[in-house]
Amino acid sequence: MNLPPSVEAYASYIDTTKQAVTDTYAADDNGLVAAQKLLHNAHRIFFSGSGSSLPAALAGQQLLAKYSDVPAICAPSSLLLDDPHFVENDVVVLVSQGWHRADAALITQKVLRSKVRLVVITGRPDRVSEYTQDENEITTVSIYPTTEKIFCRPATAVTGYIKVVQLVAPLIDKEYSLQAWLDAYEAGRAQEPSDIAADKQYVVLASGLLLPASNNIALSLREGAGRHGTLQEIESYGHGMYVSDQLHRDQIHYIALGSESDTHTTEALKRIQPLLEKTNSSHEIWIAPGDAIVGNVTHMARIAQTVLQSIRSDGFDMNNPPGMEENRSFHEVMA
């Protein structure tokens, strides 16, 4: 079978992720410090991103909600582009690897018109001149790689997430060393990839601070491997949302996420596991070493390996999936 170029492109980005983590961790001290000062003085902080960048945006909101008293909102594109009622000293943090697709461009333009401060975490800080001639209007924070031309991005999903944790670190009083991130990433790569069958629907179950990883896994299953993937919060799922899946459980496979030293996620897993076992549901449990914050990176690395194994087996072309051409206009900024 002749594999499409996207398969080995995806593999190459996985292979460069460790270096990208190192480069991202050390990069852009001036931009990061300036952004941290903006957040320190913010009235409210809006985090936004889409696709592979959404887990990073979700993490920013979750970490501030759990460990600080700063009002934080994870705002999808629709909220920011509608009417978010910005007030003085609000700050918008946009996570966007390429900073050029329609939603990222429209959010940037909207925030600039609103006269609130904008922080952009991106692999392309050079694109600031495409939006404003006054560089003081936008604070850019760099991530790597600078280019990741693949529909499902394994590298900047990780580095964008790490940069958001670095960004909010002073507000949550939590710092992680470069080695902690590298160890978490290597722990995920060391796991045996899961077999993901074409005839299964995958439900990713997670709780608390592991929700960013569940988002990344569900997206990777869909965009990267062409599988049906959804995510569910364990607490909501266990209260009855599981019923329709149980009616078709021969078609469902669960991936439940945990981390060794995070009490909340561990307790959530203890509650959902008996349900999966008593109903003979097809499932697997992914446990990351350490806490949930670094654990997200472990789970992201593991799903990347899983997707790679799958597309090398069946030749799925993530850069040319069914409907790609018809969907192209969705990512273009309308005149």
C-alpha positions in Angstrom: 0.0 0.0 0.0 1.3 3.4 -1.0 0.9 5.7 2.0 -0.1 9.3 1.5 2.6 12.0 2.3 0.6 13.1 5.3 1.5 9.9 7.2 5.2 10.4 7.3 4.7 14.2 7.7 2.7 13.4 10.9 5.5 11.0 12.0 8.1 13.7 11.4 6.3 16.2 13.6 6.0 13.6 16.3 9.7 13.1 16.1 10.4 16.8 16.4 8.0 17.4 19.3 10.6 16.8 22.0 12.9 19.5 20.5 9.9 21.7 20.0 9.1 21.4 23.7 12.7 22.4 24.6 12.6 25.4 22.2 9.2 26.5 23.4 10.1 26.3 27.1 13.1 28.5 26.6 11.7 30.9 24.0 10.5 34.4 24.1 11.2 35.5 27.6 10.4 39.1 26.8 7.0 38.3 25.3 6.1 35.9 28.0 7.0 38.3 30.8 5.1 41.1 29.1 2.0 38.8 28.8 2.3 37.7 32.4 2.2 41.4 33.5 -1.0 41.9 31.4 -2.6 38.9 33.1 -1.6 40.1 36.5 -3.5 43.4 36.0 -6.4 41.9 34.1 -10.1 42.4 35.1 -11.1 39.2 33.3 -9.1 36.8 31.0 -10.7 35.2 27.9 -8.9 32.2 26.5 -9.7 31.2 23.0 -8.5 28.7 20.4 -9.9 26.1 18.0 -8.9 22.7 16.7 -5.5 21.6 18.1 -5.2 24.8 20.1 -8.5 24.4 22.0 -7.0 22.2 24.8 -4.5 24.9 25.6 -7.2 27.6 25.9 -9.3 25.2 28.1 -6.3 24.6 30.3 -5.8 28.4 30.9 -9.4 28.8 32.1 -9.3 25.7 34.2 -6.0 26.5 36.0 -7.1 30.0 36.9 -10.5 28.8 38.1 -9.0 26.2 40.3 -5.9 27.9 41.7 -6.6 31.7 41.6 -9.4 34.2 42.1 -8.9 35.8 38.6 -12.1 35.5 36.6 -11.3 33.4 33.5 -13.4 32.3 30.6 -12.7 29.7 27.9 -14.4 31.5 25.0 -15.1 29.7 21.7 -14.9 31.7 18.5 -18.7 32.2 18.5 -18.6 34.0 21.9 -15.8 36.3 21.1 -17.2 37.1 17.6 -20.7 37.8 18.9 -20.7 40.3 21.8 -18.5 39.4 24.8 -19.1 42.8 26.4 -15.5 43.6 27.0 -14.7 46.1 29.7 -11.5 48.0 30.6 -8.6 45.8 31.6 -10.0 42.7 30.0 -7.3 40.5 28.3 -7.9 38.1 25.5 -5.4 35.2 25.1 -5.6 33.6 21.7 -3.8 30.3 21.0 -3.2 29.8 17.3 -0.3 28.0 15.7 -0.5 29.7 12.3 -2.5 32.8 13.2 -4.1 33.0 9.8 -7.3 30.9 9.6 -10.6 32.6 9.6 -11.5 32.3 13.3 -8.1 33.5 14.5 -8.0 36.4 12.1 -11.6 37.5 12.9 -11.0 37.3 16.7 -7.8 39.3 16.3 -9.6 42.0 14.3 -12.6 42.0 16.8 -10.3 42.4 19.8 -8.3 45.2 18.2 -11.5 47.1 17.5 -12.6 46.6 21.1 -9.5 48.3 22.5 -8.7 45.6 25.0 -5.4 43.9 25.3 -4.6 40.9 23.2 -2.0 38.1 23.8 -1.4 35.7 21.0 0.4 32.4 21.6 1.6 31.3 18.1 4.3 29.8 16.0 4.0 32.8 13.7 4.6 36.0 15.7 5.9 37.6 12.5 2.3 37.8 11.3 1.6 40.7 13.8 2.3 43.2 11.0 -0.6 41.7 9.1 -3.0 42.9 11.8 -1.5 46.2 13.1 1.3 48.6 12.6 1.4 49.3 16.3 3.1 46.2 17.8 2.1 47.5 21.3 -1.5 46.5 20.5 -0.6 42.8 20.5 1.7 40.9 22.7 3.0 37.7 21.0 4.4 34.7 22.8 6.2 32.1 20.6 5.8 28.4 20.4 7.5 25.8 18.2 7.6 24.4 15.6 7.0 27.6 13.5 5.4 25.5 10.8 3.2 22.4 11.2 1.5 21.8 7.8 -0.7 18.9 8.8 -4.4 18.8 9.4 -4.0 17.2 12.9 -1.1 18.9 14.7 0.7 16.6 17.3 3.5 19.1 18.2 1.9 22.5 18.7 -1.0 20.9 20.6 1.6 20.0 23.2 3.8 23.2 23.0 0.8 25.5 23.0 -0.5 23.8 26.1 2.9 24.0 27.9 3.1 27.7 27.0 -0.3 28.5 28.5 0.8 26.7 31.7 3.9 28.9 31.7 1.8 32.0 31.1 -0.5 31.5 34.1 2.2 30.1 36.4 2.7 33.3 38.5 -1.1 33.5 39.1 -1.5 29.9 40.2 1.9 29.5 42.0 2.8 26.4 40.1 6.1 26.0 38.1 7.2 23.0 36.1 10.7 22.5 34.9 11.6 21.6 31.3 12.6 18.2 32.5 9.2 17.6 34.0 7.6 18.3 30.6 10.1 16.2 28.7 9.6 13.3 31.2 5.8 13.6 30.8 6.1 13.5 27.0 8.4 10.6 27.0 6.1 8.7 29.3 3.4 9.0 26.7 5.6 7.9 23.8 6.7 4.9 25.8 3.2 3.5 26.1 2.0 0.9 23.7 -0.3 2.5 21.1 -3.9 1.4 21.3 -5.6 -0.4 18.4 -8.4 1.9 17.1 -10.8 -0.1 14.9 -12.8 1.5 12.1 -16.0 0.0 13.2 -15.9 1.4 16.7 -17.1 4.7 18.1 -14.7 6.1 20.7 -15.9 7.9 23.9 -13.1 9.6 25.8 -13.9 10.0 29.5 -12.0 12.4 31.7 -12.5 14.8 34.6 -11.1 18.0 36.0 -7.7 19.1 34.8 -7.5 16.2 32.3 -10.2 17.6 30.1 -7.7 19.3 27.8 -6.2 15.9 27.0 -9.6 14.4 26.4 -10.4 17.2 24.0 -7.1 16.5 22.2 -7.6 12.8 22.0 -11.2 13.1 20.6 -10.0 15.6 18.0 -7.0 13.4 17.1 -9.2 10.4 16.6 -11.5 12.4 14.2 -9.0 14.6 12.3 -5.9 12.4 12.5 -7.3 8.9 12.2 -10.7 9.3 10.6 -12.4 7.6 13.6 -15.6 8.7 15.4 -14.4 10.3 18.6 -16.3 12.2 21.3 -15.5 13.4 24.8 -17.5 13.3 27.9 -16.9 14.6 31.4 -17.1 11.6 33.8 -19.4 13.3 36.3 -22.0 14.2 33.7 -21.6 10.9 31.9 -22.2 8.8 35.0 -25.4 10.7 35.7 -27.2 9.3 32.7 -25.6 10.4 29.5 -24.2 6.9 29.2 -27.6 5.3 28.6 -27.8 5.7 24.8 -24.2 4.4 24.4 -25.1 1.3 26.5 -27.9 0.5 24.1 -25.3 0.2 21.4 -22.3 -0.8 23.5 -21.0 -3.4 21.0 -20.2 -0.3 18.9 -18.6 1.8 21.7 -15.1 1.7 23.1 -14.2 3.9 26.0 -10.9 5.5 26.8 -10.9 6.7 30.4 -8.1 9.1 31.6 -6.5 9.4 35.0 -3.2 10.6 36.6 -1.4 9.0 39.5 -1.2 11.9 41.9 -4.3 13.9 41.2 -7.0 13.0 43.7 -10.0 14.4 41.8 -9.3 12.5 38.6 -8.5 9.3 40.5 -11.8 9.5 42.4 -13.7 10.1 39.2 -12.2 7.0 37.7 -13.1 4.9 40.7 -16.7 5.9 40.2 -16.9 5.2 36.5 -14.9 2.0 36.3 -17.5 -0.2 38.0 -20.1 1.0 35.4 -17.8 0.0 32.5 -17.0 -3.3 34.0 -20.5 -4.4 35.1 -21.9 -3.6 31.7 -19.0 -5.5 30.0 -18.2 -2.3 28.0 -15.1 -2.4 25.8 -12.7 0.0 27.5 -9.2 0.9 28.5 -7.8 3.1 31.3 -4.9 5.5 30.5 -3.0 6.6 33.7 -0.3 9.3 33.5 2.4 9.5 36.0 2.5 12.6 38.2 -0.2 15.2 38.4 -2.9 16.0 35.9 -1.2 19.2 34.7 1.8 17.4 33.2 -0.4 14.3 32.7 -2.1 16.0 29.8 1.1 16.0 27.9 1.6 12.3 28.5 -1.9 11.5 27.2 -1.4 13.8 24.1 1.9 12.0 23.3 0.2 8.6 23.6 -2.7 9.5 21.3 -0.2 10.8 18.7 1.5 7.4 18.7 -1.9 5.6 18.5 -3.0 7.7 15.5 0.4 7.1 13.7 0.0 3.4 14.1 -3.5 3.5 12.7 -2.8 5.6 9.7 0.3 3.6 8.8 -2.0 0.6 8.8 -4.9 1.8 6.8 -3.4 4.7 4.9 -5.9 7.4 6.0 -4.9 10.7 4.6 -5.6 13.4 7.2 -4.7 16.2 4.8 -7.3 15.1 2.3 -10.2 13.5 4.1 -13.7 13.3 2.7 -15.3 16.8 2.5 -11.9 18.6 2.8 -12.3 20.5 -0.5 -15.9 21.4 0.3 -14.9 22.6 3.8 -11.9 24.8 2.6 -14.0 28.0 2.5 -14.8 27.6 6.2 -11.2 28.6 7.0 -11.0 31.6 4.7 -11.8 35.1 5.9 -14.7 36.5 3.9 -14.3 39.8 2.2 
